[in-house]
């Protein structure tokens, strides 16, 4: 299953249209995103894993796909992703146990894409 790409691809046309209609909102969100994910006491990889876990807890498919991809790009491992996702099951119970496999599937999809590339 191509959960991560499928979700992001499905959202792309609507996101493009909204960016054109409300560009200032997206510029503000982009600035907030950059500030929140800048390295600080926690590095960007850890912050992306936290965001992935929050995405599971909030049951946000687009957020799951986006932060799974970003966590992979920041160098997160399969074990780190599973560990972060595992905390959501404790905190989110049954609903998180449904979204946790979605998050892991998205992470694995992006991880395999990057790590199976010829130059990886």
Secondary structure, 3 states (H helix, E strand, C coil): CCHHHHHHHHHHHHHHHHHHHCHHHHHHHHHHHHHHHCCCCCCHHHHHHHHHHHHHHCCCHHHHHHHHHHHHHCCCCHHHHHHHHHHHHHHHHHHHHHHHHHHHHHHHHHHHHHHCCCCC
